[in-house]
Amino acid sequence: MIPSQLVKLCLVMLGYHSIARGRFMITEHVSFTSGDPLQPEELDLLQRVFDLTCAEVGIEKKSRQAEGLAATLLKLFQSGTRDERELKAAVAKIDFI
């Protein structure tokens, strides 16, 4: 179990200084409390899909829709969807109202 604050601290320590500079991260919306901790490349994958989807659909990154997107991406990832194209296709089917 890793609380999101610890994930953020670990990422900053690993060189993901964008968190320290205030760049919005998917970790602001989800809590990593089950399963194995995400590896940096896995978090990068989720962040890419999150950023692209927000841009394509017009979701503000600090909105409830973004929170739902982040939670959905994490659930998809934890249930075995690890391919970027498959993640994009899965969230493309969601109506973000």
C-alpha positions in Angstrom: 0.0 0.0 0.0 1.4 3.4 -1.0 -0.5 6.6 -0.3 -0.4 9.1 -3.2 1.7 11.5 -1.2 4.4 8.8 -0.9 4.1 8.1 -4.6 4.7 11.9 -5.3 7.7 12.0 -3.0 9.2 8.9 -4.6 8.7 10.4 -8.1 10.3 13.6 -7.1 13.2 11.7 -5.7 13.5 9.7 -8.9 13.8 12.8 -11.0 10.2 13.6 -11.8 10.8 17.2 -10.6 7.8 18.5 -12.6 5.7 17.6 -9.6 7.7 19.9 -7.5 7.2 22.7 -10.1 3.4 22.3 -9.9 2.8 20.4 -13.1 -0.5 18.6 -12.8 -0.1 14.9 -12.3 -2.6 12.0 -12.5 -1.5 11.2 -8.9 -3.5 14.2 -7.7 -6.7 12.3 -8.6 -6.1 8.7 -7.5 -4.9 6.9 -4.5 -2.5 4.0 -5.0 -3.7 1.8 -2.2 -4.0 -1.7 -3.7 -1.7 -4.0 -5.6 1.9 -3.5 -6.5 3.3 0.0 -6.7 3.4 1.5 -10.2 6.8 1.7 -11.8 7.8 5.1 -13.3 7.3 3.9 -16.9 3.8 2.7 -15.9 2.9 6.0 -14.4 4.3 7.7 -17.5 2.0 5.6 -19.6 -1.1 6.5 -17.5 -0.1 10.2 -17.5 0.3 10.2 -21.3 -3.2 8.7 -21.8 -4.6 11.0 -19.2 -3.1 14.2 -20.7 -4.1 13.2 -24.3 -7.7 12.3 -23.3 -8.1 15.6 -21.3 -6.8 17.6 -24.3 -8.9 15.7 -26.9 -12.1 15.8 -24.9 -11.6 19.2 -23.4 -11.5 18.1 -19.7 -10.0 20.5 -17.2 -7.3 18.7 -15.3 -8.6 19.7 -11.9 -12.2 18.8 -12.5 -14.5 15.9 -11.4 -14.3 14.6 -14.9 -10.5 14.4 -14.7 -10.9 12.6 -11.4 -13.2 10.1 -13.0 -10.8 9.6 -15.9 -7.9 9.1 -13.6 -9.8 6.5 -11.5 -10.9 4.7 -14.7 -7.4 4.6 -16.1 -6.0 3.2 -12.9 -8.8 0.5 -12.7 -8.3 -0.5 -16.3 -4.5 -0.7 -15.7 -4.9 -2.7 -12.6 -7.3 -5.1 -14.3 -4.7 -5.9 -17.0 -5.1 -3.3 -19.7 -1.5 -2.2 -20.1 -1.3 -1.2 -23.8 -1.5 2.5 -24.5 -3.8 2.0 -27.6 -6.2 -0.2 -25.6 -6.3 2.3 -22.7 -7.0 5.2 -25.2 -9.7 3.1 -26.9 -11.4 2.2 -23.6 -11.6 5.7 -22.3 -12.7 7.0 -25.7 -16.0 5.1 -25.2 -16.7 7.1 -22.0 -19.1 10.1 -22.1 -17.4 12.8 -20.0 -20.4 15.0 -19.1 
